[in-house]
Amino acid sequence: MSASPTPTSHPRDVLLGAQAGAVVLPVCDHYSGVEARMKKSLALQAEMAEEFGACVFDVTLDCEDGAPVGGEAEHAQLVTELALAAAPAMRVGVRVHPVDHAAFEADIATIAGRAGRRLSHLMVPKVESVADVAQAAKALDAAGAGDLPLHVLIESPLAVHRAFDIAAHPRVQSLSFGLMDFVSAHAGAIPADGMGALGQFTHPLVVRAKLAIASAAHAHGKVPSHCVVTEFSNALALRAAAKRAADEFGYTRMWSIHPSQIRPILEAFAPDEGRIDLATRIVDAAIRQNWAPVSIDGTLHDRASYRHFWQVLERAHATGRPLPAEAQAWFDAPKH
């Protein structure tokens, strides 16, 4: 029989401490901006939530790339209605226009003003500084959506330089890397293949930016979200990129721009069965020993490794992976 944690000995409380209430975001953030595709994305989200028993990816409705020039207000109304119509358990966000765009204030007033309590997050693109974050937070406050988490898109060399300061802002929940704009911001100094599935992991400037953003996010307890793979018909390239983002670059979330990318991202970011079983054994042993060090298969484990393996189980739960009964009981236990 497995150990049953009491409210004061639950892994999330003992191992994460002050971070125990921190949000664990779905590992996939799916973007769509055309009306038909937005509706299909929301329908797929509901279908997969029923399949997995949880909402396993976010849908972010896109105003920046989705709204036609001159039709920004109408598009903002559309995404608001779609967000309001989504089932309560579904996670729906919106990407608005940048803070210096003429439509930004209207986007916030319409979308956050009407659907702010329904949204999971608001994505602000082309954030260059903490001042941009503060402007977005002020606009949300004015719209009555002061509790809505901000996700920000880092898309330039200067923004990468300021990533740690941006990540430190208390309203920021996640940092995303905008690969395409980052490469184009270098005036041709980075070749076009730096935007590709392979080149983005080999060009030194792109690699440096990815690592800086991931490090900034983790330094402040925020979620680093990896950039797109534009070769959406190349399943092998997508799987390889997602696996590298998760295993080598420290990202815990990734963008999808086509429905076919969602399941490979979930698979790449999910722990495999062996890691889940090992994590369950170690955390269970830790509870039995009241969090004192233990030896498992000849390897010493203490609070540091307990924390790591608990986070493995959190990732498994967030990706809809089957858990051993004892591990599932830890997630079924009420939070205190």
Secondary structure, DSSP 8 states (H G I E B T S, - for coil): ------TTT-HHHHHHGGGTT-----SEEEEE-SHHHHHHHHHHHHHHHHHHTS--EEEEEESTTTS-TT-HHHHHHHHHHHHHHS-TTS-EEEE---TTSTTHHHHIIIIIHHHTTT-SEEEE-S--SHHHHHHHHHHHHHTT-TTS-EEEEE-SHHHHHTHHHHHHSTTEEEEEE-HHHHHHTTTTSS-GGGGSTTGGGTSHHHHHHHHHHHHHHHHTT-EEEE---S-TT-HHHHHHHHHHHHHTS--SEEEESSGGGHHHHHHHHS--HHHHHHHHHHHHHHHHTTT--EEETTEEE-HHHHHHHHHHHHHHHHTT----HHHHHHHHS---
